[in-house]
């Protein structure tokens, strides 16, 4: 096992643990973990309060989302390292002559909360998700604002699967993993042990997960991965996939060389690597980027699984649950259920819930739509400048 030198003692210690986190009362563990990816971006603008409102109404077990850390140390619910012009619009500078304006295109780490709060991130519909409901003028939320909204909207102990957005290859694009862990844990633990018990910290940057386990061992962690993060980039600098990739320790996996672990398949070795850092969950991409011809599920020629039965079986033997991300096709869901996954992170929680209900999977209760929408009306923040609701 190869790990960055500064993290080696901790990684070795974690690899000796039988159980990664002490189990408390986690009431929602009785349900199949249906997660709304970024709230449910196939159905509503991503990572804003309306998307989480519909996730609750659709009865997700976990709200899944991402965090950025601003220049002035605020945790903001947002996926991208910068402000994507296909998702957000500028509405004006915080102060006249602000040299950072326009803010669209700038990196979260270089912006203040006040600057981010000027953005309209609810007016635009993504081309790849044509069924998105838009909420024009919707502002980005901080992590405390999201938690307060959920507390208003439901008494259910809904779970939170929260990703710290750190780039493993280009580490100057975001704040560092230590900053993220410190800020996130401060917010989680300020709300008490029962609240912490509902939270999972996930990351593609396994340095953050190692630090999280070192400093906050009761906090559950989930090891995110896909083809592009398992290995060193190719000599050309391009990220590889399962069939074509570099060799040696990965920047994303805290310097771990996944091929140093025992196992005749990549899936086995990935599960053992995640176990070595004390992760509670393994969260792999469902479909390999090595798939050819645009194949996206098992029914299509050229499709290659990233999440497979050997990975799931090995993870289970080590005490890890497996929850793949964005398998947004029913045929792919069927395949994953058949190999024994424990949860799924989907852009279409409403559609996947229908399939799971028909198969009699135990699912969390749907939210009270009237209560949720009343709380959304109370908590959602809007810019004065917004589009007309057409989505473009």
N, C-alpha and C positions, 0 to 999 in steps of 0.2 A: 504494500500500500504506500503510495507516494502522496504526501501532504505538504503544504507550505510549512517550512521549518517552525515558524512562530506558533502554528496551530497543531503541530505534531503531537505534543504530550496530551492535549485535550482530545484529539481524535482517537488516540490509542485508548484513553480512558473510556471514552464513550463506546468504543467498539466492544468493551468488556461488559457493558451493561446488559442485563437480561431484558429489562423493561425500560423503555425510553423515558416515559413520564408517569408519575404516580396517578392512578385513575381515581378521580373524585366521583361526583354524582352524575356527571354528564348525561342528563335525562334524554337528550336527543340521540344517544347512541343506539337506541332501539329501532331507529328508522334507517332505511336505506338513505345514503347521503346524496340526495339530489341537490346539486349546487347550481345557482344561477350565475354564469360567468359574466363578470362585470355587471352584476344585477340580472342580466338577461339581454345581451346586446342585440340579439336577433329580433327582439320585440319592442325595445325601448332604447333611447339614447343611452350609451354606456356610462357607467360609473358616476351617475348623478342620482339624486334622491328619487326621481320618478322611476328609474330602473329598479331600485331597491323596493320601492312601493309595490310594483307589479310582481317582483320576486316573492314578497310576502303574501300577496293575494294568491299567487300560484302555488303556495305551500311548499317552498323550498325548505330543505333541512338547513342548508348553509347559504349565507350571502357571501359570494366570492368577489373580491375586489383588490385593487392595487393602491399603493401609497407612494407619493413623491414627498420629498422633504425640501421645503423652501429655503431660501437664503436666510430667512429670519426664523428658522426652526419650527415651522408649522407643518404638520402632517396633512397632506391634501390627497383626497381620493381621486386618483388619476392613473391611467395605465402608462402613458408614454413618457419618455424621458424629457421630451419637449412638448410644446403646444402644437398639435397637428392642425393645419389649416382646413382639413376636411371635416374636422369635428368641432372647432371653436372659431368664433369671430371676435375681433377686437371691437370695442365700443367707445374707446377713448382712454387717454392717459390718466393716471392717478393725479398727477400734478402737471401743470403746463411745462413744456420743455423737457419732460422725462426722457433721458437719453436711451432708455431701454425700450421705449415705445417705437413701433408696435410690438406687442408681447407675443403674438402668434409667431411660432417658429423658434422662440427662445426656450432655453432649458429651465425646468422647474428650479433647479439648484441655484440659478442666477436671478430668480425673481422673488419678490416678497409676496406675502399673502394679499396685501392690498392691491398689488398689481394683478394678481390672478383673479381676484374678485371682480375685476372689470369685464372679464370675458363672458361672452354668451356661448355656452357649450350645450345648448338645447335646441337650436334652430335648424341644424344641418342633419340630414339623413345620409348615412353611409351607403355608397353604391353597392357594396357587398352585402348589405342587409336591408333590402328594399321594403321590408315589413316593419321597420322601426317606427314606433310612435314618437313624435317629436314634442318637446315642451319648450317653445321658444323663450329665449331669455334666461334659461336656467343657468345659475352660477355653479361653479365647483364648490364642493363642501369640504370642510375639514373633517378629520376623523371624529373628534368630539361631536360635531354637528350631526354626523351620520348616526352615531350611537344614540344621541338624544332623540333623533327622529324614530329610530327603531323602538326605543323605550316607550315612546308615545303611541306607536302604531300597534304594538302587540304585547301581551303578557307572556307569550310563549318564549321559552329559552332558546330562541333561534341561534344557530351557530354562525361564527364568522371565520372565514378562511382568507387571510390577509397577506398579500404579497408585498415584500419590500423590493422596490424597483432599483436594482443595482446592476450595472452592465459589467459582466465578467471580463470582457475583452477590452473595453474602453472605459476605464474606471474613473476618468475625470469628467464624465458626462453627468454624474449624479453625486450626491453626498455618499460618504463611505458607509460600509456595513455597520461599523461601531455606532455611528451617528443614528442610523435607522433603528438599531436594536434598542439603544438608550431611549429614544423618543417614543417608540412604540410601547415598550414595556412600561414606561412612565404612565402612559395613558391607560393601558390595560390594568395594571396593578392598583391604580388609584381608584378603580371601581370595585375592588374586592376580589377575594379568591374565587367565589362562585362565578363571577364574570370572566375571570381569567380562564376558568375551566371550559368556557364556551369558545375560546379563541384558538386558532391554529396559525402559526407564523410559517408562511411558505416563501420559498425563494429559489430562483435558478442559480443565484450566487450562494454556493454552499458555505462560504465563509460566514455569512450572516447567520446561518442555521447553527454552525458550530459555536459562534459567540453567544447566540441565544441560549443554547443548552448549557454553556458554561456559566452564564450569569443568572439565568432564570430557568432552572431545570424542570420546574413544574409546567412550563409553557410548551404546549405541543408544537412540533415542527413537521413540515412536509417538504420533501425533497422534490422539487420540480426538475424535469429534464426533457430533452429531446435529442434528435440526432446532432444538432448543431452545437450542443453544449457538452457532449460526452468526451470529445477528443480535441486535441490541438487543431487549429486551422491547417488547411493544406499549405504547402510551401508558397503558393500564390497569394496566401492570406485569406482565401475564401473558406468559409465554414463548410465542412463535409456533411456526410450522411452515413447511414449504416454500411453502405457498400464502398464508399469512397471517402476517406478521411485521413487526417494526420494521425500520428502516434505519439504517445507520451502523456504526461500530466496535463489536465485540462485547467485552463484559467477559471472556468465557471465552477468547477468542483473542488475549489480550495486546493488546487494542485494535486488532486487525486488522479491516479492513472487507473481507469476502470478496468483495463485489461490485466492489472496485477492481482485481481481477485479470482478465486477459483470458480469454475463453471464452464461448461462446454458451449454455452450460448451467451450472447450479449445480455439477454434479459436476466439471466441468473446473476451475472456479474454486476449489473446495474443495481439489482436488489441488495446484493451484499455490500456494495459501495454505500448505498443509502443507510443501511443498517450500521455501518462502521462509524457514521457521524451521529448516531443516536436518534435518527429521525423516527417519528411515529408513523408517518405515512410516506408512501411513494406516489408521486403524481407525474406520470409520464404522458407525453403526447400519445394520442391513440394511433395515428397513422404515421409511418416513417416517411421522411422527406426523400427517401430513395425510391418511393413509388414512381412509376413511369406513366406517361400518357395522361396525366391528370387524374389518375385513379384515386378515389377517395373512400371507397369502402370495399368489403370482401366480394361484392357482386361484380366488380369491375376488373378487367384484365390489367395487370401491372401493379395491383395493389400489394403493398408490403406492410405488415403490422409492425409497429414499434412496441405497443403493449401486447404481450402474448402470454400464453398459458405458462410457460416456464418462468417468466418474470413474476406472474401472479403467485404461482405455487411456491416459488422460492421466498418471495416476500412474506407470504403467510407463514411459512415454516420458521421465519425469523421474527414473527410477531408484528409485522408491518401490514397495514391495510393499503390497498391500491385504488387510487381514484384518478383515472385518466382525464385529460382536459380536451375540450372542444371536439368530441366525436359527434358532429352535428347532423348525422344521418341515421335513420332508423335501422338500416341494415348493419351499420357499424355498432350501434347500441346493442343489437341482438347478439352480435359476435362477442362483445365485451361482457355482456351478462352471462353468456354461456361459458366463458373462461373464469368466471367467479370474481369479478370486480366488486368492490365494497361501496363505491359511489361514483358519480360522474359529474363533471363540470361542463355544463352545456350552455350555449347561447340561446337555447330554446327550452327553458324549463317547463313551460306550459305544455308543449308538444310531447316532451319526454315523460311528463307526469302521466299523460293519457296512456302511454305504453306500459308504464310501470304499474299503474292501477289495474290494467287488464291482466297483468301477470301476478297480481295480488302481493306485490312488494309492500312492506309496511312503510307508510309515508307520513310526513308531518302534516298536521291539519292546515288547510288553506286559511289565509288571513281573513279578517272581517273587512270586506272592501270599503264599507262606509267609514269605519274607524280609520283605516289606513289612509284613505283619501282626505279625510278631515285633518289628519296629522300632516299629510303632505302639503295641504293648503297652508297650514300653520308654519311649517319648517322650511319649505322650499324658498329659495331666494332668487330674485329675477333682476336682470338688468333693465334699465329704462329703454334702451335701444335694442330691439329684437326684430326678427323677421316675422312674416305673416302666417307661419304655420304650414306652408307648403312643403317644407323640408329641403328647400334649395334656394 
